[in-house]
């Protein structure tokens, strides 16, 4: 039981670290997607797949 709890704690710590380490990347991507351009009236605000692709290279 103790080993299982230690393993869960290790996973939790790693996830917390990853979340903090990637926060600036997430904020940058969010900003880039926000400035892609205005959304046409009635549009759902989705970014085109071709535009998303360039952010994940």
Secondary structure, DSSP 8 states (H G I E B T S, - for coil): -HHHHHHHHHHHHHHHHHHHHTHHHHHHHHHHHHTS----TT------HHHHHHHT-
